Amino acid sequence: ESYGISADWPGAMRWAVESATSATCLFVQGAGADINPRGGPKADYGHAQRLGQSLAGAVIQAWADIEAAQEAIPLSAASRDLDLPLAGPIGPDGKPITPAEEIAATVMKMTWQAVVELREKLFPWEAEVKETSGGWCIPIELQAFRVGDAALVAIPAEPFVEVGLAIKARSPLPYTIVAGYSNGSVGYLPTAAAYEIGGYEVDNAYFWYRLPAPLAPTCAQLVEDAAVAMLGKL
């Protein structure tokens, strides 16, 4: 709820960890598209400091328990291009997607022209939408990196929590980190079940990402399967 530019709670966490350990602390934004910080978003930076310090305690404990490897460890990387289908012009229920102008008026309480003008001001980019025989799609590049018995999967979207948990559960490596928002973002990556619930992420967020329709409900499974396949090759 603050428009100030800061490192937010990850900055407070890093400061506490680095002060206690003298080690460099890195932060990876995981799959967090449908969660808020504990206690909810607040404008008070003291809240961010408390959250950061709380997590720092767990990080410092984990750091203290780690033993550095004494032998060479495997390093490997992989990437994969993937076309994610869009839901339009027919939605997952088989009905035509509601026109953008109607959603702007009924949900966002704005004229379509006002939405377009605001989008031009806040998000001055273009989406790389492709038209195929099967409909619209948007290309992404998934990445995976292995360092010993740990791996990191990088997704250029805003994945729901369950997407990250599913990749971690199926990973063949003991420790797997899922990084969203990596090398850009094509929009929200909801679970298939989220489309039945509705809400901003599946109903109208695609406007701001300059897409003609939201990602199809199958996209989360496509990303999960591709990521697990890459991890297997590592």
Residue frames as a rotation matrix with the C-alpha (Angstrom) as fourth column:
GLU 1
0.559 0.829 0.000 0.00
0.829 -0.559 0.000 0.00
0.000 0.000 -1.000 0.00
SER 2
0.361 -0.522 -0.773 3.05
0.088 -0.806 0.585 2.28
-0.928 -0.279 -0.245 -0.27
TYR 3
0.963 -0.054 0.266 4.28
0.261 -0.082 -0.962 3.89
0.074 0.995 -0.064 -3.47
GLY 4
0.553 -0.833 0.007 7.74
-0.714 -0.469 0.520 4.46
-0.430 -0.292 -0.854 -1.97
ILE 5
0.636 -0.449 -0.628 10.67
-0.324 0.583 -0.745 2.80
0.700 0.678 0.225 -3.71
SER 6
0.148 -0.576 0.804 12.49
-0.970 0.073 0.231 0.45
-0.191 -0.814 -0.549 -1.35
ALA 7
-0.688 -0.435 -0.581 13.77
-0.519 0.854 -0.026 -3.09
0.508 0.284 -0.813 -0.96
ASP 8
0.336 0.941 0.033 10.64
-0.661 0.210 0.720 -3.80
0.671 -0.264 0.693 1.14
TRP 9
0.788 0.021 0.615 10.79
-0.556 0.456 0.695 -6.77
-0.266 -0.890 0.371 3.53
PRO 10
0.822 -0.570 0.001 13.45
0.520 0.749 -0.411 -8.68
0.234 0.338 0.912 1.50
GLY 11
0.198 -0.772 0.604 15.79
-0.067 -0.625 -0.778 -5.73
0.978 0.113 -0.175 2.14
ALA 12
0.348 -0.008 0.937 15.23
-0.910 -0.242 0.336 -5.93
0.224 -0.970 -0.092 5.88
MET 13
0.967 0.023 0.254 15.74
-0.085 0.968 0.237 -9.70
-0.240 -0.250 0.938 5.74
ARG 14
0.618 -0.779 0.104 19.01
0.452 0.244 -0.858 -9.38
0.643 0.577 0.503 3.76
TRP 15
0.165 -0.564 0.809 20.40
-0.528 -0.743 -0.411 -6.77
0.833 -0.360 -0.420 6.13
ALA 16
0.562 0.115 0.819 19.76
-0.815 0.246 0.525 -8.95
-0.141 -0.962 0.232 9.17
VAL 17
0.965 -0.191 0.178 21.15
0.214 0.970 -0.114 -12.11
-0.151 0.148 0.977 7.54
GLU 18
0.478 -0.836 0.269 24.29
0.356 -0.096 -0.930 -10.44
0.803 0.540 0.251 6.21
SER 19
0.254 -0.353 0.901 24.92
-0.756 -0.654 -0.043 -8.70
0.604 -0.670 -0.432 9.54
ALA 20
0.652 0.098 0.752 24.74
-0.665 0.549 0.506 -12.02
-0.363 -0.830 0.423 11.38
THR 21
0.796 -0.230 0.560 26.62
0.308 0.950 -0.046 -14.23
-0.522 0.209 0.827 8.91
SER 22
-0.019 -0.758 -0.651 28.89
-0.455 -0.574 0.681 -11.95
-0.890 0.310 -0.334 6.82
ALA 23
-0.607 -0.074 0.791 27.61
0.563 0.662 0.495 -14.01
-0.560 0.746 -0.360 3.86
THR 24
-0.884 0.338 -0.323 25.96
-0.467 -0.679 0.566 -12.53
-0.028 0.651 0.758 0.78
CYS 25
-0.486 0.806 0.339 22.20
0.280 0.511 -0.813 -13.07
-0.828 -0.300 -0.474 0.95
LEU 26
-0.965 0.213 -0.151 20.23
-0.206 -0.262 0.943 -13.34
0.162 0.941 0.297 -2.30
PHE 27
-0.383 0.909 0.164 16.45
-0.218 0.083 -0.972 -13.16
-0.897 -0.408 0.166 -2.62
VAL 28
-0.987 0.160 0.027 14.39
0.076 0.310 0.948 -14.93
0.144 0.937 -0.318 -5.28
GLN 29
-0.402 0.915 0.027 10.76
-0.845 -0.359 -0.396 -13.95
-0.353 -0.182 0.918 -5.84
GLY 30
-0.880 -0.001 0.475 9.00
0.038 0.997 0.072 -17.31
-0.474 0.081 -0.877 -5.91
ALA 31
-0.634 0.760 0.143 5.54
0.397 0.161 0.904 -18.34
0.664 0.630 -0.403 -7.08
GLY 32
-0.762 0.239 -0.602 3.52
0.551 -0.250 -0.796 -15.79
-0.341 -0.938 0.058 -5.17
ALA 33
-0.866 0.360 0.347 0.83
0.056 -0.619 0.783 -14.45
0.496 0.698 0.516 -7.51
ASP 34
0.087 0.996 0.028 -2.11
-0.019 -0.026 0.999 -15.33
0.996 -0.088 0.016 -5.25
ILE 35
0.305 0.017 -0.952 -0.75
0.925 0.233 0.300 -14.66
0.227 -0.972 0.055 -1.75
ASN 36
0.618 -0.150 0.771 0.00
-0.196 -0.980 -0.033 -11.59
0.761 -0.130 -0.635 0.37
PRO 37
-0.551 -0.834 0.036 2.60
-0.187 0.081 -0.979 -11.13
0.813 -0.546 -0.201 3.12
ARG 38
-0.296 0.393 -0.871 1.67
0.877 0.472 -0.085 -12.29
0.378 -0.789 -0.485 6.60
GLY 39
-0.362 0.239 -0.901 -0.57
0.608 -0.672 -0.423 -9.61
-0.707 -0.701 0.098 8.06
GLY 40
0.599 0.652 0.465 -1.50
0.759 -0.278 -0.589 -8.28
-0.255 0.706 -0.661 4.61
PRO 41
-0.208 -0.669 0.714 -0.03
0.810 -0.527 -0.257 -5.39
0.548 0.525 0.652 2.62
LYS 42
0.621 0.342 -0.705 0.53
0.711 -0.626 0.321 -2.21
-0.332 -0.701 -0.632 4.63
ALA 43
0.743 -0.340 0.576 1.96
0.135 -0.767 -0.627 1.24
0.656 0.544 -0.524 3.99
ASP 44
0.826 -0.401 0.396 3.92
-0.537 -0.344 0.770 1.11
-0.173 -0.849 -0.499 7.27
TYR 45
0.294 -0.788 -0.541 7.55
-0.529 0.337 -0.779 0.20
0.796 0.515 -0.318 6.56
GLY 46
-0.351 -0.381 0.856 7.88
-0.934 0.215 -0.287 -1.00
-0.075 -0.899 -0.431 10.16
HIS 47
0.612 0.635 0.472 5.64
-0.537 0.771 -0.342 -3.91
-0.581 -0.045 0.813 9.15
ALA 48
0.823 -0.378 -0.425 8.06
-0.268 0.401 -0.876 -4.79
0.502 0.834 0.229 6.33
GLN 49
-0.166 -0.937 0.308 10.98
-0.784 -0.064 -0.617 -4.68
0.598 -0.344 -0.724 8.77
ARG 50
-0.055 0.203 0.978 9.23
-0.856 0.495 -0.152 -7.04
-0.515 -0.845 0.147 11.18
LEU 51
0.914 0.402 0.052 8.45
-0.304 0.765 -0.568 -9.51
-0.268 0.504 0.821 8.39
GLY 52
0.541 -0.780 -0.313 12.04
-0.395 0.093 -0.914 -9.37
0.742 0.618 -0.258 7.14
GLN 53
-0.319 -0.685 0.655 13.51
-0.906 0.019 -0.422 -9.90
0.276 -0.728 -0.627 10.58
SER 54
0.368 0.544 0.754 11.16
-0.710 0.688 -0.150 -12.82
-0.600 -0.481 0.639 11.24
LEU 55
0.990 -0.012 -0.139 12.26
-0.093 0.687 -0.721 -14.61
0.104 0.727 0.679 8.08
ALA 56
0.256 -0.965 0.061 15.90
-0.659 -0.220 -0.719 -13.70
0.707 0.144 -0.692 8.73
GLY 57
0.040 -0.216 0.976 15.79
-0.937 0.330 0.111 -15.76
-0.346 -0.919 -0.189 11.92
ALA 58
0.771 0.301 0.561 14.87
-0.123 0.935 -0.332 -18.88
-0.625 0.187 0.758 9.94
VAL 59
0.863 -0.491 -0.119 17.50
-0.121 0.028 -0.992 -18.12
0.490 0.871 -0.035 7.27
ILE 60
0.097 -0.867 0.488 20.25
-0.913 -0.273 -0.304 -17.63
0.397 -0.416 -0.818 9.86
GLN 61
0.243 0.056 0.968 19.35
-0.669 0.733 0.125 -20.95
-0.702 -0.678 0.216 11.51
ALA 62
0.959 0.128 0.251 19.44
0.091 0.703 -0.705 -22.75
-0.267 0.699 0.663 8.15
TRP 63
0.622 -0.783 0.003 22.78
-0.432 -0.347 -0.833 -21.14
0.653 0.516 -0.554 7.29
ALA 64
0.044 -0.619 0.784 24.25
-0.997 0.023 0.074 -22.30
-0.064 -0.785 -0.616 10.60
ASP 65
0.406 0.214 0.888 23.22
-0.363 0.930 -0.058 -25.91
-0.839 -0.299 0.455 9.88
ILE 66
0.979 -0.005 -0.203 24.72
-0.194 0.269 -0.943 -26.08
0.059 0.963 0.263 6.35
GLU 67
0.268 -0.936 0.227 28.03
0.110 0.264 0.958 -27.79
-0.957 -0.232 0.174 5.72
ALA 68
0.339 -0.213 -0.916 29.97
-0.850 -0.487 -0.202 -26.65
-0.404 0.847 -0.346 2.67
ALA 69
0.999 0.011 0.042 30.71
0.011 0.870 -0.492 -29.32
-0.042 0.492 0.869 0.06
GLN 70
0.335 -0.940 0.068 34.28
-0.373 -0.066 0.925 -30.58
-0.865 -0.335 -0.373 0.15
GLU 71
-0.483 -0.458 0.747 34.27
0.472 0.582 0.662 -32.10
-0.738 0.672 -0.065 -3.33
ALA 72
-0.965 0.117 -0.234 33.30
-0.259 -0.552 0.792 -31.05
-0.037 0.825 0.563 -6.84
ILE 73
-0.277 0.939 0.202 29.55
0.191 0.260 -0.946 -30.78
-0.942 -0.223 -0.251 -7.43
PRO 74
-0.456 0.130 0.880 27.68
0.880 0.209 0.426 -30.98
-0.129 0.969 -0.209 -10.74
LEU 75
-0.388 0.351 -0.852 26.64
-0.154 -0.936 -0.316 -27.77
-0.909 0.008 0.418 -12.47
SER 76
-0.749 0.176 0.638 24.20
0.654 0.349 0.671 -27.77
-0.105 0.920 -0.377 -15.38
ALA 77
-0.506 0.597 -0.623 21.63
-0.309 -0.800 -0.515 -25.59
-0.806 -0.068 0.588 -17.10
ALA 78
-0.673 0.370 0.640 18.79
0.723 0.510 0.466 -26.00
-0.154 0.776 -0.611 -19.57
SER 79
-0.613 0.571 -0.546 16.22
-0.423 -0.821 -0.383 -23.85
-0.667 -0.004 0.745 -21.34
ARG 80
-0.646 0.479 0.595 13.09
0.711 0.661 0.240 -24.56
-0.278 0.578 -0.767 -23.31
ASP 81
-0.891 0.426 -0.157 10.88
-0.454 -0.820 0.348 -22.45
0.020 0.381 0.924 -25.55
LEU 82
-0.675 0.736 0.047 7.18
0.673 0.641 -0.369 -22.96
-0.302 -0.218 -0.928 -24.93
ASP 83
-0.779 0.533 0.331 4.06
-0.162 -0.680 0.715 -21.51
0.606 0.503 0.616 -26.57
LEU 84
-0.831 0.534 -0.156 1.33
0.303 0.200 -0.932 -20.84
-0.466 -0.822 -0.328 -24.02
PRO 85
-0.530 0.696 0.484 -2.20
0.651 -0.031 0.758 -20.85
0.543 0.717 -0.437 -25.54
LEU 86
-0.931 0.336 0.146 -4.61
-0.364 -0.801 -0.475 -18.04
-0.043 -0.496 0.867 -24.75
ALA 87
-0.625 0.733 0.269 -8.21
0.314 0.551 -0.773 -18.71
-0.715 -0.398 -0.575 -23.76
GLY 88
0.053 0.758 -0.650 -9.86
-0.353 -0.595 -0.722 -16.50
-0.934 0.268 0.236 -26.36
PRO 89
-0.707 0.553 0.441 -11.98
-0.516 -0.830 0.212 -15.91
0.484 -0.078 0.872 -28.16
ILE 90
0.397 0.823 -0.407 -13.79
-0.225 0.517 0.826 -18.84
0.890 -0.237 0.390 -26.49
GLY 91
-0.013 -0.381 0.924 -13.43
-0.969 -0.222 -0.105 -19.24
0.245 -0.898 -0.367 -22.73
PRO 92
-0.900 -0.435 0.022 -12.88
-0.421 0.857 -0.299 -22.45
0.111 -0.278 -0.954 -20.73
ASP 93
-0.441 0.816 0.373 -16.65
-0.136 0.350 -0.927 -22.81
-0.887 -0.460 -0.043 -20.31
GLY 94
-0.521 0.181 0.834 -17.12
0.784 0.489 0.384 -22.93
-0.338 0.853 -0.397 -24.10
LYS 95
0.635 0.772 -0.045 -18.78
0.718 -0.610 -0.337 -19.51
-0.287 0.182 -0.941 -24.20
PRO 96
0.316 -0.522 0.793 -17.36
0.531 -0.595 -0.603 -16.38
0.786 0.612 0.089 -25.88
ILE 97
-0.476 -0.559 -0.678 -15.10
0.879 -0.297 -0.372 -14.33
0.006 -0.774 0.634 -23.66
THR 98
0.553 0.696 -0.458 -16.79
0.723 -0.674 -0.152 -11.20
-0.414 -0.248 -0.876 -22.32
PRO 99
0.455 -0.374 0.808 -15.77
0.581 -0.563 -0.588 -8.17
0.675 0.737 -0.038 -24.42
ALA 100
-0.500 -0.775 -0.386 -13.11
0.821 -0.282 -0.496 -6.00
0.276 -0.565 0.778 -22.83
GLU 101
-0.688 0.272 0.673 -15.32
-0.158 -0.961 0.227 -2.94
0.709 0.050 0.704 -23.03
GLU 102
0.402 0.910 -0.097 -18.03
-0.151 0.170 0.974 -4.67
0.903 -0.377 0.206 -20.99
ILE 103
0.313 -0.367 -0.876 -15.61
0.871 0.479 0.110 -5.82
0.379 -0.797 0.470 -18.28
ALA 104
-0.750 -0.615 0.242 -14.14
0.499 -0.767 -0.404 -2.31
0.434 -0.182 0.882 -18.09
ALA 105
-0.390 0.686 0.614 -17.61
-0.404 -0.727 0.555 -0.86
0.827 -0.032 0.561 -17.51
THR 106
0.592 0.784 -0.187 -19.02
-0.235 0.389 0.891 -3.47
0.771 -0.483 0.414 -15.12
VAL 107
0.608 -0.430 -0.668 -15.98
0.737 0.619 0.272 -4.69
0.296 -0.657 0.693 -13.17
MET 108
-0.402 -0.906 -0.134 -13.46
0.909 -0.377 -0.176 -1.86
0.108 -0.192 0.975 -13.38
LYS 109
0.475 0.707 -0.524 -16.07
0.729 -0.649 -0.215 0.95
-0.493 -0.280 -0.824 -13.47
MET 110
-0.303 -0.620 -0.723 -14.13
-0.103 -0.733 0.672 2.69
-0.947 0.278 0.159 -16.24
THR 111
0.779 0.441 -0.445 -14.73
-0.470 -0.059 -0.881 3.48
-0.415 0.895 0.161 -19.88
TRP 112
0.720 -0.528 0.450 -12.69
0.637 0.759 -0.130 1.42
-0.273 0.381 0.883 -22.30
GLN 113
0.576 -0.513 0.637 -10.95
0.243 -0.636 -0.732 4.60
0.781 0.576 -0.241 -23.51
ALA 114
0.637 -0.324 0.700 -9.91
-0.740 -0.511 0.437 5.39
0.216 -0.796 -0.565 -19.94
VAL 115
0.778 -0.353 0.520 -8.50
0.027 0.845 0.534 1.86
-0.628 -0.401 0.667 -19.55
VAL 116
0.660 -0.527 0.535 -6.52
0.720 0.241 -0.650 2.21
0.214 0.815 0.539 -22.79
GLU 117
0.560 -0.435 0.705 -5.11
-0.197 -0.896 -0.397 5.60
0.805 0.083 -0.588 -21.76
LEU 118
0.683 -0.289 0.671 -4.12
-0.702 -0.007 0.712 4.33
-0.201 -0.957 -0.208 -18.31
ARG 119
0.785 -0.384 0.486 -2.51
0.374 0.919 0.121 1.24
-0.493 0.087 0.866 -19.82
GLU 120
0.629 -0.558 0.542 -0.48
0.478 -0.272 -0.835 3.39
0.613 0.784 0.096 -22.23
LYS 121
0.535 -0.387 0.751 0.76
-0.600 -0.800 0.015 5.45
0.595 -0.458 -0.661 -19.29
LEU 122
0.536 -0.251 0.806 1.59
-0.743 0.314 0.592 2.63
-0.401 -0.916 -0.018 -16.87
PHE 123
0.194 -0.381 0.904 2.57
0.117 0.924 0.364 -0.26
-0.974 0.035 0.224 -19.16
PRO 124
0.562 0.040 -0.826 4.12
-0.693 -0.523 -0.497 1.07
-0.452 0.852 -0.266 -22.40
TRP 125
-0.629 -0.740 0.237 5.16
-0.474 0.607 0.638 -2.25
-0.616 0.289 -0.733 -23.90
GLU 126
0.108 0.645 -0.756 3.90
-0.970 0.237 0.063 -4.71
0.220 0.726 0.651 -26.50
ALA 127
0.180 0.027 0.983 3.04
-0.473 0.879 0.062 -8.39
-0.863 -0.476 0.171 -26.04
GLU 128
-0.663 -0.506 -0.551 4.45
-0.733 0.291 0.615 -10.94
-0.151 0.812 -0.564 -28.47
VAL 129
0.099 0.806 0.584 1.19
-0.394 0.570 -0.721 -12.68
-0.914 -0.158 0.374 -29.34
LYS 130
-0.895 -0.377 -0.238 1.33
-0.384 0.381 0.841 -15.31
-0.227 0.844 -0.486 -32.10
GLU 131
0.241 0.968 -0.067 -1.57
-0.850 0.178 -0.496 -16.57
-0.468 0.177 0.866 -34.19
THR 132
-0.872 -0.479 0.101 -1.51
-0.394 0.810 0.435 -20.27
-0.290 0.340 -0.895 -35.05
SER 133
-0.578 0.677 -0.456 -4.00
-0.235 0.397 0.887 -22.70
0.781 0.620 -0.071 -36.53
GLY 134
-0.324 0.435 -0.840 -5.03
0.798 0.603 0.005 -23.53
0.509 -0.668 -0.542 -32.97
GLY 135
0.779 0.627 -0.028 -5.58
0.557 -0.669 0.492 -19.91
0.289 -0.399 -0.870 -31.94
TRP 136
0.593 -0.533 0.603 -3.63
-0.482 -0.835 -0.264 -17.25
0.644 -0.134 -0.753 -30.07
CYS 137
0.705 -0.429 -0.564 -0.54
0.693 0.585 0.422 -18.08
0.149 -0.688 0.710 -28.02
ILE 138
0.810 -0.519 0.274 2.34
-0.541 -0.841 0.004 -16.25
0.228 -0.152 -0.962 -26.37
PRO 139
0.463 -0.695 -0.550 5.92
0.264 0.700 -0.664 -17.61
0.846 0.162 0.507 -26.41
ILE 140
0.813 -0.319 0.488 8.00
-0.581 -0.383 0.718 -17.94
-0.042 -0.867 -0.496 -23.24
GLU 141
0.072 -0.832 -0.550 11.42
-0.268 0.515 -0.814 -19.32
0.961 0.206 -0.186 -22.34
LEU 142
0.975 0.164 0.149 11.69
-0.196 0.319 0.927 -21.55
0.104 -0.933 0.343 -19.28
GLN 143
0.060 -0.995 -0.075 15.09
-0.555 0.029 -0.831 -21.98
0.830 0.091 -0.551 -17.63
ALA 144
0.988 0.150 -0.038 16.49
-0.052 0.553 0.832 -24.44
0.146 -0.820 0.554 -15.11
PHE 145
0.120 -0.982 0.147 19.82
-0.652 -0.190 -0.734 -24.47
0.748 -0.008 -0.663 -13.28
ARG 146
0.884 0.100 -0.456 21.39
0.222 0.769 0.599 -27.18
0.411 -0.631 0.658 -11.13
VAL 147
0.008 -0.881 0.472 24.02
-0.731 -0.327 -0.598 -26.66
0.682 -0.340 -0.647 -8.42
GLY 148
-0.906 -0.366 0.212 24.77
-0.415 0.677 -0.608 -29.99
0.079 -0.638 -0.766 -6.76
ASP 149
-0.738 0.664 -0.123 21.57
0.673 0.737 -0.064 -31.35
0.048 -0.130 -0.990 -5.21
ALA 150
-0.153 0.683 -0.714 19.71
0.323 -0.649 -0.689 -28.05
-0.934 -0.336 -0.121 -5.61
ALA 151
-0.576 0.030 0.817 17.94
0.814 -0.077 0.576 -26.57
0.080 0.997 0.020 -8.62
LEU 152
-0.469 0.456 -0.757 16.25
-0.009 -0.859 -0.512 -23.36
-0.883 -0.233 0.407 -9.66
VAL 153
-0.311 0.479 0.821 13.42
0.944 0.252 0.211 -23.11
-0.106 0.841 -0.531 -12.20
ALA 154
-0.754 -0.012 -0.656 12.83
0.046 -0.998 -0.034 -19.68
-0.655 -0.055 0.754 -13.78
ILE 155
-0.196 0.812 0.549 9.37
0.964 0.263 -0.044 -18.83
-0.180 0.521 -0.835 -15.19
PRO 156
-0.979 -0.181 0.089 8.63
0.197 -0.952 0.234 -15.55
0.042 0.247 0.968 -17.04
ALA 157
-0.132 0.979 0.157 5.11
0.127 -0.141 0.982 -15.23
0.983 0.150 -0.106 -15.60
GLU 158
-0.464 0.090 0.881 3.33
-0.838 -0.366 -0.404 -14.63
0.286 -0.926 0.245 -12.29
PRO 159
-0.469 0.270 -0.841 2.73
0.002 0.952 0.305 -18.24
0.883 0.142 -0.447 -11.14
PHE 160
0.558 0.694 0.454 0.18
-0.592 -0.050 0.804 -19.13
0.581 -0.718 0.383 -8.49
VAL 161
-0.009 -0.575 0.818 1.57
-0.977 0.181 0.117 -20.72
-0.215 -0.798 -0.563 -5.32
GLU 162
0.553 0.327 0.766 0.24
-0.316 0.933 -0.170 -24.17
-0.771 -0.148 0.620 -6.25
VAL 163
0.932 -0.284 -0.223 2.19
-0.168 0.205 -0.964 -24.12
0.320 0.937 0.143 -9.53
GLY 164
0.062 -0.966 0.250 5.46
-0.815 -0.194 -0.547 -23.67
0.577 -0.170 -0.799 -7.66
LEU 165
-0.021 -0.017 1.000 4.55
-0.850 0.527 -0.009 -26.30
-0.527 -0.850 -0.025 -5.06
ALA 166
0.879 0.408 0.247 3.67
-0.214 0.800 -0.561 -28.82
-0.427 0.440 0.790 -7.79
ILE 167
0.640 -0.722 -0.262 7.04
-0.345 0.034 -0.938 -28.35
0.686 0.691 -0.228 -9.54
LYS 168
-0.193 -0.741 0.643 8.90
-0.942 -0.044 -0.333 -28.73
0.275 -0.670 -0.690 -6.26
ALA 169
0.288 0.395 0.872 6.93
-0.692 0.715 -0.095 -31.86
-0.662 -0.576 0.479 -5.35
ARG 170
0.967 0.155 0.200 7.72
0.025 0.728 -0.685 -33.53
-0.252 0.668 0.700 -8.70
SER 171
0.526 -0.828 -0.192 11.35
-0.800 -0.407 -0.440 -32.42
0.287 0.385 -0.877 -8.92
PRO 172
0.751 -0.304 -0.586 13.91
0.257 0.952 -0.164 -35.28
0.608 -0.027 0.793 -8.95
LEU 173
-0.345 -0.921 0.182 16.33
0.207 -0.263 -0.942 -33.13
0.915 -0.288 0.282 -6.93
PRO 174
-0.306 0.216 -0.927 16.16
0.932 0.268 -0.245 -32.79
0.196 -0.939 -0.283 -3.12
TYR 175
-0.183 0.174 -0.968 16.02
0.482 -0.842 -0.243 -28.98
-0.857 -0.510 0.070 -3.15
THR 176
-0.418 0.125 0.900 14.17
0.877 -0.202 0.436 -26.97
0.236 0.971 -0.025 -5.80
ILE 177
-0.459 0.234 -0.857 13.49
0.260 -0.887 -0.381 -23.24
-0.849 -0.398 0.346 -5.91
VAL 178
0.013 0.530 0.848 10.87
1.000 -0.017 -0.005 -21.81
0.011 0.848 -0.530 -8.27
ALA 179
-0.650 -0.293 -0.701 11.46
0.323 -0.942 0.094 -18.23
-0.688 -0.165 0.707 -9.44
GLY 180
0.376 0.804 0.461 8.59
0.872 -0.139 -0.469 -16.33
-0.313 0.578 -0.753 -11.00
TYR 181
0.933 0.099 -0.345 8.84
0.029 -0.979 -0.201 -13.00
-0.358 0.177 -0.917 -12.85
SER 182
0.101 -0.986 0.135 12.14
0.182 0.152 0.971 -14.15
-0.978 -0.073 0.195 -14.40
ASN 183
-0.845 -0.478 0.239 13.35
0.353 -0.163 0.921 -12.52
-0.401 0.863 0.307 -17.62
GLY 184
-0.785 0.620 -0.013 10.05
-0.488 -0.605 0.630 -10.69
0.383 0.500 0.777 -17.90
SER 185
-0.717 0.637 0.282 6.45
0.125 0.517 -0.847 -11.70
-0.685 -0.572 -0.450 -17.32
VAL 186
-0.902 0.424 0.078 3.68
0.075 -0.024 0.997 -12.54
0.425 0.905 -0.010 -19.79
GLY 187
-0.098 0.909 0.404 0.97
-0.681 -0.358 0.639 -12.34
0.726 -0.213 0.654 -17.13
TYR 188
-0.038 0.182 0.983 -0.64
-0.933 0.345 -0.100 -14.39
-0.357 -0.921 0.157 -14.39
LEU 189
-0.532 -0.136 -0.836 -0.22
-0.463 0.873 0.153 -18.18
0.708 0.469 -0.528 -14.49
PRO 190
-0.049 0.607 0.793 -3.22
-0.994 0.051 -0.100 -19.47
-0.101 -0.793 0.601 -12.50
THR 191
-0.854 -0.039 0.519 -4.09
-0.084 0.994 -0.063 -23.07
-0.514 -0.098 -0.852 -11.71
ALA 192
-0.800 0.599 -0.008 -6.88
0.159 0.225 0.961 -24.62
0.578 0.768 -0.276 -13.79
ALA 193
-0.228 0.746 -0.626 -9.15
0.962 0.272 -0.027 -24.58
0.151 -0.608 -0.779 -10.71
ALA 194
-0.638 -0.082 -0.766 -8.77
0.408 -0.879 -0.245 -20.79
-0.653 -0.469 0.594 -10.35
TYR 195
-0.961 0.276 0.033 -10.73
-0.100 -0.453 0.886 -20.19
0.259 0.848 0.463 -13.56
GLU 196
-0.231 0.919 -0.320 -13.88
0.661 0.389 0.642 -21.55
0.714 -0.063 -0.697 -11.92
ILE 197
-0.073 0.135 -0.988 -13.44
0.931 -0.347 -0.116 -19.13
-0.358 -0.928 -0.101 -9.01
GLY 198
0.549 0.227 0.804 -12.75
0.635 -0.739 -0.224 -16.06
0.544 0.634 -0.550 -11.15
GLY 199
0.625 -0.325 -0.710 -11.26
0.473 -0.565 0.676 -12.80
-0.621 -0.758 -0.200 -9.96
TYR 200
0.659 -0.360 -0.661 -8.76
-0.502 -0.864 -0.029 -10.22
-0.560 0.351 -0.750 -11.16
GLU 201
-0.291 -0.942 0.166 -5.99
-0.477 0.293 0.828 -12.64
-0.829 0.162 -0.535 -12.11
VAL 202
-0.662 0.061 0.747 -8.12
0.499 0.779 0.379 -14.66
-0.559 0.624 -0.546 -14.54
ASP 203
0.271 0.943 0.192 -10.84
0.820 -0.122 -0.559 -12.21
-0.504 0.309 -0.807 -15.56
ASN 204
0.952 0.210 0.222 -9.20
0.298 -0.800 -0.521 -8.90
0.068 0.563 -0.824 -16.46
ALA 205
0.452 -0.847 -0.280 -5.49
-0.009 -0.318 0.948 -8.74
-0.892 -0.426 -0.152 -15.55
TYR 206
-0.042 -0.495 0.868 -4.65
0.858 0.427 0.285 -9.68
-0.512 0.757 0.407 -19.13
PHE 207
0.882 0.355 0.310 -5.73
0.460 -0.792 -0.401 -6.16
0.103 0.497 -0.862 -20.22
TRP 208
0.813 -0.568 -0.128 -2.70
-0.424 -0.728 0.539 -4.69
-0.399 -0.384 -0.833 -18.50
TYR 209
-0.084 -0.853 0.515 -0.40
0.043 0.513 0.857 -7.30
-0.996 0.094 -0.006 -20.05
ARG 210
-0.178 0.080 -0.981 -1.75
-0.843 -0.527 0.110 -6.28
-0.508 0.846 0.162 -23.48
LEU 211
-0.950 -0.053 0.308 -3.09
0.067 0.928 0.366 -9.73
-0.305 0.368 -0.878 -24.27
PRO 212
-0.600 0.778 -0.184 -6.29
-0.583 -0.268 0.767 -10.27
0.548 0.568 0.614 -26.27
ALA 213
0.611 0.749 -0.257 -7.39
-0.340 0.541 0.769 -12.93
0.715 -0.382 0.586 -23.74
PRO 214
0.437 -0.462 0.772 -6.13
-0.846 0.081 0.527 -14.56
-0.306 -0.883 -0.355 -20.53
LEU 215
-0.685 -0.686 -0.246 -3.82
-0.721 0.687 0.089 -17.56
0.108 0.238 -0.965 -20.55
ALA 216
0.130 0.742 -0.657 -5.73
-0.519 0.616 0.592 -20.80
0.845 0.264 0.465 -21.14
PRO 217
0.677 0.214 0.704 -6.46
-0.735 0.255 0.629 -23.03
-0.045 -0.943 0.330 -18.10
THR 218
0.941 -0.329 -0.080 -4.05
0.309 0.931 -0.194 -25.65
0.138 0.157 0.978 -19.50
CYS 219
0.529 -0.790 0.310 -1.01
-0.272 -0.504 -0.820 -23.35
0.804 0.350 -0.481 -19.24
ALA 220
0.366 -0.403 0.839 -0.08
-0.928 -0.091 0.361 -24.13
-0.069 -0.911 -0.407 -15.64
GLN 221
0.722 -0.063 0.690 0.12
-0.063 0.986 0.155 -27.84
-0.690 -0.155 0.707 -16.41
LEU 222
0.876 -0.426 0.226 2.16
0.298 0.108 -0.949 -27.16
0.380 0.898 0.222 -19.56
VAL 223
0.363 -0.757 0.543 4.69
-0.654 -0.622 -0.430 -25.12
0.663 -0.200 -0.721 -17.58
GLU 224
0.447 -0.150 0.882 4.81
-0.784 0.410 0.467 -27.66
-0.432 -0.900 0.066 -14.75
ASP 225
0.872 -0.067 0.486 5.43
0.207 0.948 -0.240 -30.60
-0.444 0.310 0.840 -17.09
ALA 226
0.736 -0.625 0.259 8.09
0.147 -0.226 -0.963 -28.74
0.661 0.747 -0.074 -19.08
ALA 227
0.344 -0.607 0.717 9.89
-0.848 -0.529 -0.040 -27.63
0.403 -0.594 -0.696 -15.94
VAL 228
0.553 -0.094 0.828 9.93
-0.520 0.738 0.431 -31.14
-0.651 -0.669 0.359 -14.46
ALA 229
0.926 -0.227 0.300 11.22
0.374 0.645 -0.666 -32.55
-0.042 0.729 0.683 -17.75
MET 230
0.531 -0.764 0.366 14.08
-0.262 -0.559 -0.786 -30.05
0.805 0.322 -0.498 -17.73
LEU 231
0.336 -0.379 0.862 14.93
-0.940 -0.073 0.334 -30.87
-0.064 -0.923 -0.380 -14.14
GLY 232
0.832 0.024 0.554 15.08
-0.068 0.996 0.060 -34.54
-0.550 -0.087 0.830 -15.09
LYS 233
0.812 -0.540 0.222 17.67
0.360 0.164 -0.918 -33.79
0.460 0.825 0.328 -17.76
LEU 234
0.414 -0.660 0.626 19.80
-0.666 -0.689 -0.287 -31.88
0.621 -0.298 -0.725 -15.28
